[in-house]
Amino acid sequence: MKPSRLLLIWLSVLLALGIALGTLRALDIATPKNLQSISWALLLALLVLAVYDAIRLKRLPSPRLKRFMPGSLALGRWGEVQLEVEHDFAQPLNVQIFDHAPDGLSVEHLPQAVELQPGQRSLIRYRLRPLRRGHFAFEHCEINLPSPLGLWSDKRLLDVTDTTRVYPDFARLYGGQLLAVDNWLSQLGVRQRQRRGLGLEFHQLREFREGDSLRQIDWKATARQRTPIAREYQDERDQQIIFMLDCGRRMRSQDGELSHFDHALNACLLLSYVALRQGDAVGLSTFSCDQPRYLAPVKGPGQLKVLLNGVYDLDNTQRPADYQAAVSQLLARQKRRSLVVLVTNLRDEDDDELLNAVQRLGQQHRVMVASLREDTLDELRQAPVQTLPEALMYCGTVDYLNARAELHERLNTHGVPVLEARPAELGAGLVTRYLSWKKAGAL
């Protein structure tokens, strides 16, 4: 509880009056004798009123408050929260409300002043914008109640618990691509027709024909139909795609609002959307994080929601990238041949360790390395050079890029394709490479 502006004004007036009377007395200027008594009486009356007003304020019941907010939010996108206030006061009351949002959420239009009317519910709205992904818990909401005489203001902390999740907002970044995916697929003709034959996937039941094998006969269907019925199979043409996502310190770089790790997540989700629409199975494996996660490849549009729920609270760490351990874990879990997309940020020091790891992985799976390139490198390489420090910076940048290019060429020489892209262009680059391979039947 703190004094209001009205109480401070009255105290200032009485203090100024006391100083003025004291100054006049010190200067031996004649003043009415009862003026000093009046000032003390006013101060005593103000003190009594302040104590009485404070007691009444403490006895006021706290308003009841409910928070209505979406169960999920998109990273970097504004969302709306509503607060509903109820009270039992007999008179209108002007209050101030402030919602305690967790760290990582930016808010607008708070605090808000609202007039509570007797017998009515008051509704206020404010906006919030997530600055990072994860799970967020709202615990308290603050409301400032004025006293009946307006001399005090009491801050009440109300327990209003709510939770929300912040997911990657890949749809906002790649909305145009998502809307055009159907056009891409129809124009490129990448949906492969499945061949009938003696493959592994069951296709349909049909009448037994000359030349069919006895192993194809479905005896239960034959007994029901009282005529030979054969099973027809098709070759298994759908593929499995697994993302190996680096969660280490090299993904902590940030260009613009999003980190490289967030850009990598968005790119993986975009390619997952396209691949699932193509009938492929998509999975995820993380490494260099506190608790490595693995989502087995599954087909169907519902897998995208599984991926979102599996990565929304992922965060990168300060750990170095351990490619050998990541490959060993994936080989132990994934037995069927798949397309493995290693998403990382290749550095000039990555050489033998990375090459040995992808060669081990390539013995069982097809591997593609997607490497993020910092925007700063392109800016430094294209910047004009006029001073010695700028020349040194330019030469260092060129040497660093040349070392990375040599590593990329070495990987390509050993049959490991490398896709190097700026963070904002990674999603489109992955989709283009996937669709070209799909059309050519290379998957």
Buried (B, 14 or more C-beta within 10 A) or exposed (E): BEBBEBBEEBBEEBEEBBEEBEEEEEEEEEEEEEEBEEBEEBBEEBEEBBEBBBEBBEEBEEBEBBBEBEEEBBBBEEBEBEBEBEBEBEEEBEBBBBBBBBEEBEBEEBBBEBEBEEEEEBEBEBEBBBEBBBEBEBEEBBBBBBBBBEBBBBEBEBEBEBEBBBBBBBBEBBEEBBEEBEEBBEEEEBEBEBEEEEBEEEBEBBEBEEEBEEEBBBEEBBEEEEEBBBBBBBEEBBBBBBBBBBBBBBBBBBBEEBBBBBBBBBBBBBBBBBBBBBBBBBBBBBBBBEEBBBBBBBBEEEBBEBBBEBBBBBBBBEBEBBBEEBBBBBBEEBEEEBBBBBBBBBBBEBBEEBBEBBBBBBEBBBBBBBBBBBBEBEEBEEEEEEEEEEEEBBEEBEEBBEBBEEBBEBBEEEEBBBBBBBBBBBBBBBBBBBBEBBBEEEB
